[in-house]
Amino acid sequence: MELNADQALFEAIASVIGATDCFLSKSMLQHYLDVVGIVCIDDGSWTNGHYCKFGLNKQQWLFNCLVNEVNTNRSTERIKVFLEAVFNPVHYTNRRKDYEQLVEDINKPLMLHGYEINGEGKLSAIVQARSLAEVDRRTDEFKAELSKRNIHQRILHYCRPDLLRKDYQSAVLEAAKGLAERVREMTGRGDDGTTLFDASFSKSDPYLFLTDLADDSKKSEQNGLRELMNAIFHLLRNPLSHTPKIRWNVNRNEALDVFVLISLAHKYLDECYSNPSKVKHG
């Protein structure tokens, strides 16, 4: 899939990732351009050690680089590869919130051209938005529904791109997978599903404590959280992973119901504390 050779699209891309306050520096953008083989245009800056002249700002310079690439090679393939290099999530493990905001910012103009950056940092085709109002609605409508239900913020963290596409089945699957990912982050374990949850929330020497396990009632709470985690995987994650979409379609209201359940699990995780004898920090 190639991008449309549309000047307005290139302006939108440059305006977001070339913004003055964007954490992507000019040297970082130059690196990504070099990696994919796009020529870095001279920005017109100059100095002789005593005098200097400031050239184009980062946005103008990046726009010129993109336009020059299309004019020279009559193709947008390298621009697509450039975007996927910039938005490769592997580069942002320590800047997740910045990355998520950047993806949201770039997806708004991209939606008007029929594209988006998906959860894997890849450029994909979507139904084109026809107006700014539609962009706002598609971006914010479901988020507002989540807010009404006091859904935990981690839900959106794991499945925002799927919600923008209104792919509710994928959104539910990613939210369920994100629950296990959070437990792995909290425990340092590398396994998944029942094995992960049974060890993490055991009633004897667990990785994570919901209670101090001082009596049968508190042990029951601990076991209830373990069973909740397992139930989410047995009801949702495992079937969705192995069943074709045409046989298991998840609609908007069903997704909201599921998110309430997964949100409850995240809220319990907020209350958990780690076992220092099993979970090593730092």
Secondary structure by P-SEA (a helix, b strand, c coil): ccccccaaaaaaaaaacccccccccaaaaaaaaaaaccccccccccccccbbbbcccaaaaaaaaaaaaaaacccaaaaaaaaaaaaccccccccaaaaaaaaaaaaaaaaaaccccccccbbbbccccccaaaaaaaacaaaaaaaaaccccccccccaaaaaacaaaaaaaaaaaaaaaaaaaacccccccaaaaaaacccccccccccccccaaaaaaaaaaaaaaaaaaaacaaaaaccccccccccaaaaaaaaaaaaaaaaaaaaccccccccccc
